[in-house]
Amino acid sequence: MYLFVNIIWRNFISKNNLPKANREIRAREVRLVDENSEMHGVVNIREALDMAERAGLDLVEISPNAVPPVCKILDFGKFKYENKKRLHEARKKQKIVVLKEMKFKPNISIGDFETKLRKIKEFLKDGDKVKISLWFKGREILHKEVGHELFKRIELALEGLIKIDQHAKMEGKQMIMIISPDIKV
């Protein structure tokens, strides 16, 4: 029983994403465009279906919200394939920006600083944003100027590679700066 309902529900969802075709169109009159993109004006739905059948193609509702709805005579299978292909191409071109985080402490050694800087450069080359956080422990928070100096060192080391999205600011016991790759580079 569950499998049967699941199959019906899946078909219902997938059909709702597609435009209506042939007998699914419920309007009495439609504005018809044939396979050669010629306008036939407002036509009765039965006439439009007959024209599509004679051409060996389908009647597809292109613009359902128009009054009357705009329908086009075309191959519905080919239309679905091209639509799917277009969506796939759009999804492929989409770039997802990830926010990476690099944590520092005020008394970081030079070697550790350079290693973390090298890792930040890798993140930026991949096109990711980087959240640089400086964690203060205990009484270290009294020396915020050390944090500002560290962020200045980072800015100077990455000059020309970055665009600062959010300048250094305190949030609780940590100082945060968010950077992203400079598009010009």
C-alpha positions, 0 to 999 in steps of 0.5 A, a space after each residue: 500500500 505504501 509503495 503504491 501511494 509513494 509512486 502516485 505521489 512521486 508522479 504527482 510531484 513530477 507532473 506539477 513541475 511540467 507545463 500542461 499538455 494536450 488533454 490536461 489543458 482546461 481552458 476553453 480557448 487558447 492563444 495558439 502558436 504553431 510549430 513554425 512560431 506563427 500566431 493563429 490568434 485565439 482558437 477553440 481548444 478542440 481546434 488547437 488539439 486537432 491542429 496538433 494531432 494533424 501535425 503529429 505533435 503536442 499542444 503545450 501550455 506555455 503561459 498558463 497565467 495569460 488570458 487566454 492561456 498561450 499554447 504552442 504546438 511542439 514535440 513535448 518529449 523534445 521540449 522536456 528534454 531541452 528543459 531538463 538539459 537547460 536546468 542541468 547546464 544552469 546547475 553546473 554553472 552555479 558556484 557555491 561559496 563556502 565560508 571557511 574558518 581559520 582560528 588564530 591565538 594572539 601569541 602565534 609563532 611565525 611558523 604557525 602564522 605562515 602555515 595558516 596564511 598558506 592555507 588561507 591562500 588555498 581557500 581563496 584560490 578555490 573561491 571560498 570566503 574565509 572567516 578569520 577568528 582570533 581567540 582570546 583566553 583569560 587576561 589576553 582580552 585586555 590586549 586587543 591591540 595585539 589582535 588588531 596588529 595580527 589582522 594588519 599583518 594578515 591584510 598586508 600578507 594577502 594584499 591584492 588577493 583579498 577583499 575585506 567583507 567585514 573588518 575586525 570586530 569583537 564578538 565576545 572573547 573573539 575578534 573576527 574578520 571576514 575576507 573573500 577573494 578579490 575578483 580582479 585577480 
